[in-house]
Amino acid sequence: MEDVFDFVHAALPWIAVGLLLAVFFARSAGKKKKEEQTSDYGTEGMCLGMCLGSAIGASGAVSIGIGLSLGMLIGLVIGTCIQKENRGEDNDQK
């Protein structure tokens, strides 16, 4: 059973990096035209996820590095699912 935990701790950062790259490429493929770009809470989600991941890592449940990377990934996924409202005219479009 200890071998399984060792494998999970070794493979988890690579899985997180792969999922993060998949999310970034999916976001860039969906935003081909500048007119169709919508803003979302991806950056805010990553910041909050990093804070929560470091708190979980500091509590001792997982290592801090794995907590940070998984928190950022989960925060990015949740943040990109929530679209920002347009509250007026953008400065770029006059």
GULUM-60197 format. One record per residue (C-alpha): x negated, y negated, z; residue in three letters. Coordinates in steps of 0.02 Angstrom, whole numbers, padded with zeros to 5 digits, always signed. Layout:
N
XYZALA...
//
This chain:
94
+00000+00000+00000MET-00146-00116+00033GLU-00205-00091-00146ASP-00039-00157-00210VAL-00055-00316-00106PHE-00233-00340-00169ASP-00174-00323-00348PHE-00029-00445-00321VAL-00144-00574-00241HIS-00266-00557-00386ALA-00136-00561-00526ALA-00016-00693-00457LEU-00119-00847-00505PRO-00139-00783-00683TRP+00048-00751-00696ILE+00083-00926-00631ALA-00035-01004-00758VAL+00046-00904-00899GLY+00220-00959-00847LEU+00163-01140-00831LEU+00090-01137-01007LEU+00251-01060-01073ALA+00353-01200-00995VAL+00239-01335-01065PHE+00242-01262-01240PHE+00431-01242-01234ALA+00449-01424-01181ARG+00335-01487-01319SER+00420-01381-01452ALA+00590-01451-01403GLY+00532-01632-01418LYS+00485-01648-01600LYS+00565-01816-01635LYS+00541-01969-01528LYS+00723-02022-01544GLU+00785-01861-01469GLU+00673-01864-01315GLN+00766-01861-01153THR+00687-01893-00986SER+00695-01768-00845ASP+00631-01743-00670TYR+00485-01629-00715GLY+00351-01737-00634THR+00452-01766-00477GLU+00489-01580-00465GLY+00305-01537-00481MET+00261-01658-00341CYS+00394-01590-00224LEU+00350-01411-00269GLY+00167-01443-00232MET+00213-01513-00061CYS+00324-01364-00020LEU+00196-01241-00088GLY+00057-01314+00019SER+00172-01307+00172ALA+00209-01124+00138ILE+00023-01091+00111GLY-00023-01179+00271ALA+00102-01075+00369SER+00007-00919+00320GLY+00138-00832+00213ALA+00026-00842+00058VAL-00140-00924+00021SER-00137-01111-00009ILE-00194-01096-00190GLY-00056-00976-00235ILE+00071-01081-00140GLY+00018-01239-00232LEU+00024-01160-00405SER+00188-01070-00380LEU+00266-01223-00298GLY+00215-01331-00445MET+00282-01204-00568LEU+00449-01184-00481ILE+00465-01373-00459GLY+00429-01402-00643LEU+00559-01275-00697VAL+00692-01348-00583ILE+00645-01527-00629GLY+00658-01497-00816THR+00832-01425-00796CYS+00897-01589-00723ILE+00913-01732-00849GLN+00897-01915-00798LYS+01038-02035-00833GLU+01010-02180-00951ASN+01041-02334-00845ARG+01028-02469-00974GLY+00918-02515-01118GLU+00743-02447-01133ASP+00603-02572-01155ASN+00540-02477-01308ASP+00703-02494-01404GLN+00742-02677-01441LYS
//
